[in-house]
Amino acid sequence: MKCTNCGADLADSAKFCAECGTKVVREVFCAQCGTKLAAGAKFCPECGTKVGAAATPEPKAESAPKAQKESSPKDNGSSKWLTIEDTDEYSEHLDEEVLPVQRVLQKCDREAEGVVIIPEGVTFIDGGAFQKCEKITSVVIPEGVTVIDQEAFSECKALASVVIPASVTEISLGAFEGCTALASVEIPSSVTEIGEDAFSGCTALSSVEIPSSVTEIGAYAFCGCTALASVVIPDSVTRIGVVAFKFCKSLSSITFGGTKKEWKAVEKAVKKGENWHEGVPAKGVECSDGMVKFGLFG
């Protein structure tokens, strides 16, 4: 007999599986046709075979309780590549604002490879921390990180996957610039600003979710994302920087969550003589009450 939960061999008298601890419940089946028999049955109700010693007892394991999901992934040893320090130094991107003491991931060894799991407790990923780490394929950022600073992951050519937690409020200038293997990214609803050049040159990026918390999309934010075919801009956005989607040559569908009037106000915020959509095939922006064609303001 075998445990139906893990497949381990069971002793005839076993009440629990010695491997996984699953309780064993024995049921009796007809030796002739395999029909499950009720307790105390003398004959099989299907084929009429007499129930006796020839009947085959089968163990049935109760479903094992589901393992609780871990709050964060375990360290896979990748922390050996990371330099982490507690600091209260100034941060350039915050315009001389003094930060409280934070646990800052300052640098990742350029020889790091594969999946990098940033340890819990880190609250800030410093500028250029992973820049040109060309062998890493995936990064898991823990809950508690609030800022992904300037060019933090720029030119990570093999980076195909990144998990951004809901604690992050800012994706700074050039944070993922030139990550040519990054195919999709989900921006959490805690983020209010997508910085300049944040995802520029991510040539494999085919989908991105911009949450309704975002109010500003910086200049060049998605410039050169040649695989990006569609984008939905929430009505919370009030400003789009110049050439934010320039040279997105596959971008044929642009949707805005608000009205035409609201969209026109967003476009008017772009610097005079500049646009944010140069080189895209889309003819305009689809709003909740109709389309606004590029270059027309009513």
C-alpha positions in Angstrom: 0.0 0.0 0.0 1.1 3.5 -0.7 0.3 6.9 0.7 -1.9 8.7 -1.8 -0.5 12.1 -0.7 3.3 11.5 -1.1 3.5 8.0 -2.6 5.5 6.4 0.3 5.0 2.7 1.1 2.7 2.1 4.1 2.9 -0.7 6.6 -0.3 -2.8 6.9 -1.0 -1.5 10.4 0.1 2.1 9.7 -2.3 4.8 10.9 -0.2 7.7 9.6 2.3 8.0 6.8 5.9 7.9 8.2 7.1 10.3 5.5 4.5 13.1 5.4 2.4 12.4 8.5 -0.9 12.1 6.5 -3.6 10.1 8.3 -4.4 6.8 6.5 -8.1 6.0 6.1 -8.7 2.5 4.8 -11.6 1.8 2.6 -12.8 -1.5 1.1 -13.3 -2.1 -2.6 -14.9 -5.0 -4.5 -12.1 -7.4 -5.6 -14.0 -8.1 -8.8 -15.0 -4.7 -10.2 -13.4 -2.2 -7.9 -16.6 -0.5 -6.6 -16.2 1.2 -3.3 -18.2 -0.8 -0.6 -20.2 0.6 2.2 -19.1 -0.4 5.7 -20.6 -3.8 6.6 -21.6 -4.7 3.1 -21.8 -8.4 2.3 -22.2 -8.2 -1.4 -21.0 -5.7 -4.1 -24.1 -3.6 -5.2 -22.6 -3.4 -8.7 -21.5 -7.0 -9.6 -22.9 -9.0 -6.8 -19.5 -10.4 -5.7 -19.5 -11.6 -2.1 -17.4 -9.5 0.1 -14.7 -11.5 1.9 -11.0 -11.9 2.3 -10.5 -11.4 -1.4 -11.7 -7.9 -1.2 -8.9 -5.5 -1.7 -8.4 -2.9 1.0 -7.0 0.4 -0.3 -5.5 3.2 1.8 -6.9 6.7 1.3 -5.0 9.6 2.6 -6.7 12.7 3.8 -5.6 15.9 2.1 -2.6 17.3 3.8 -3.0 20.8 5.1 -1.7 23.4 2.7 1.6 24.9 3.6 1.4 28.5 4.6 2.8 31.0 2.1 6.1 32.4 3.3 6.0 36.2 3.8 9.2 36.5 1.9 11.5 34.2 -0.1 14.4 32.6 1.7 18.0 33.8 1.1 19.5 31.7 -1.7 23.0 32.8 -0.9 22.9 35.8 -3.2 23.3 38.2 -0.3 27.1 37.5 -0.4 27.3 39.8 -3.4 25.5 42.7 -1.7 27.0 45.6 0.3 24.4 46.9 2.8 24.9 49.6 5.4 22.9 51.7 7.8 23.2 55.4 7.0 21.5 58.8 7.4 23.4 60.5 4.6 21.9 62.9 2.2 20.3 61.5 -1.0 20.9 63.6 -4.1 17.5 62.7 -5.7 15.6 64.1 -2.7 17.0 67.6 -3.2 19.1 67.8 0.0 16.4 66.4 2.2 17.9 64.6 5.2 16.9 61.0 5.4 16.3 59.1 8.7 18.6 56.2 9.3 17.9 53.6 6.7 19.3 50.2 5.6 20.8 51.0 2.2 21.8 48.5 -0.4 24.8 50.3 -1.8 26.3 47.9 -4.2 26.0 44.5 -5.9 29.2 42.7 -7.1 29.3 42.9 -10.9 30.0 39.1 -10.9 26.6 38.4 -9.3 24.6 36.0 -11.4 21.1 34.3 -11.6 18.5 35.2 -9.1 19.3 37.9 -6.5 17.1 38.0 -3.4 17.5 41.3 -1.5 17.4 40.6 2.3 14.5 41.8 4.5 15.3 45.1 6.3 16.6 46.9 3.3 14.7 50.2 2.8 16.6 51.9 0.1 18.3 50.8 -3.1 21.1 53.2 -3.8 21.9 54.8 -7.2 23.7 52.5 -9.5 23.7 49.7 -7.0 23.2 47.0 -9.7 24.3 49.0 -12.7 25.9 46.8 -15.3 25.3 43.5 -13.4 25.0 41.8 -16.7 24.6 38.2 -15.3 21.6 38.6 -13.0 18.4 37.3 -14.4 15.9 38.1 -11.7 15.7 40.3 -8.6 13.3 40.0 -5.7 12.9 43.3 -3.7 11.5 42.9 -0.2 8.6 44.7 1.3 9.9 47.8 3.1 12.0 49.2 0.3 10.6 52.7 -0.5 13.0 54.0 -3.2 14.7 52.5 -6.2 17.2 55.2 -6.8 18.8 56.6 -10.0 20.1 54.0 -12.4 19.8 51.3 -9.7 19.4 48.5 -12.3 20.5 50.2 -15.5 22.1 48.1 -18.1 21.4 44.8 -16.5 21.2 43.2 -19.9 20.0 39.7 -18.7 17.4 41.0 -16.1 14.2 39.4 -17.3 12.1 39.6 -14.1 11.8 41.9 -11.1 9.4 41.9 -8.2 8.6 45.4 -7.0 6.8 45.5 -3.6 3.9 47.7 -2.6 6.1 49.7 -0.3 8.0 51.4 -3.2 6.8 54.9 -3.8 9.4 56.1 -6.3 11.1 54.6 -9.3 13.8 57.2 -10.0 15.7 58.4 -13.1 17.0 55.6 -15.3 16.2 52.9 -12.7 15.8 50.2 -15.3 17.2 51.9 -18.3 18.7 49.6 -20.9 17.4 46.3 -19.3 17.0 44.8 -22.7 15.7 41.4 -21.5 12.9 42.8 -19.2 9.7 41.7 -20.9 7.0 42.9 -18.4 6.8 44.9 -15.2 4.0 45.4 -12.7 4.3 48.8 -11.0 2.6 48.7 -7.5 -0.1 51.1 -6.6 2.1 52.8 -4.0 4.2 54.4 -6.8 3.3 58.1 -7.5 6.1 58.9 -10.0 7.8 57.1 -12.8 11.1 59.0 -13.2 12.9 60.2 -16.3 14.3 57.3 -18.4 13.0 54.8 -15.9 12.4 52.1 -18.5 14.0 53.6 -21.6 15.7 51.2 -23.9 13.9 48.2 -22.5 13.5 46.7 -25.9 11.8 43.5 -24.8 9.2 45.3 -22.6 5.8 44.2 -24.1 3.5 45.1 -21.3 3.4 47.4 -18.4 0.7 48.2 -15.8 0.6 51.8 -14.7 -1.4 52.1 -11.4 -3.9 54.8 -10.6 -1.6 56.2 -8.0 0.8 57.5 -10.6 0.5 61.3 -11.3 3.6 61.9 -13.4 5.4 59.9 -16.1 8.8 61.4 -16.6 10.6 62.4 -19.8 11.9 59.5 -21.8 10.3 57.1 -19.3 9.5 54.4 -21.9 11.5 55.8 -24.8 12.7 53.1 -27.2 10.5 50.3 -25.7 10.2 48.9 -29.2 8.1 45.9 -28.2 5.5 47.8 -26.2 2.2 47.4 -28.2 -0.3 49.0 -25.9 -0.5 51.1 -22.7 -3.3 52.3 -20.4 -2.6 55.6 -18.7 -4.8 56.2 -15.6 -6.8 59.4 -15.2 -4.6 60.2 -12.1 -1.8 61.2 -14.5 -1.6 65.0 -14.9 1.8 65.3 -16.6 3.7 63.3 -19.2 7.3 64.3 -19.9 8.7 65.0 -23.3 9.2 62.0 -25.6 8.1 59.7 -22.8 7.1 57.1 -25.4 9.3 58.2 -28.2 10.3 55.5 -30.7 7.9 52.9 -29.3 7.4 51.6 -32.8 4.9 48.9 -31.9 2.7 51.2 -29.7 -0.5 51.1 -31.7 -3.0 51.4 -28.8 -3.0 54.2 -26.1 -5.9 54.5 -23.7 -6.5 57.2 -21.1 -8.8 56.6 -18.1 -10.3 60.1 -18.1 -12.2 62.3 -20.5 -11.0 64.1 -23.6 -11.0 67.4 -21.7 -8.8 65.9 -19.0 -6.4 64.4 -21.6 -6.0 67.7 -23.4 -4.9 69.3 -20.1 -2.3 66.6 -19.8 -1.0 67.2 -23.3 -0.8 71.0 -22.7 1.6 70.4 -19.8 4.2 69.0 -22.3 6.8 71.6 -23.2 6.0 73.8 -26.1 7.4 72.4 -29.4 7.9 69.0 -27.9 5.7 65.9 -27.9 5.7 62.6 -26.0 4.7 60.2 -28.7 7.2 60.8 -31.6 7.6 57.7 -33.8 4.6 55.7 -32.5 2.0 54.2 -34.9 -1.0 55.1 -32.7 -3.1 57.9 -34.2 -4.3 59.3 -31.0 -5.4 58.5 -27.4 -8.7 56.7 -26.7 -10.4 58.4 -23.7 -13.6 57.5 -21.9 -15.7 59.7 -24.1 -13.9 59.3 -27.4 -10.5 59.7 -29.2 -8.2 62.7 -29.1 -6.1 62.6 -32.2 -2.5 63.7 -31.9 -1.9 67.3 -32.7 -5.5 68.3 -32.3 -6.8 70.3 -29.3 -10.5 70.5 -29.9 
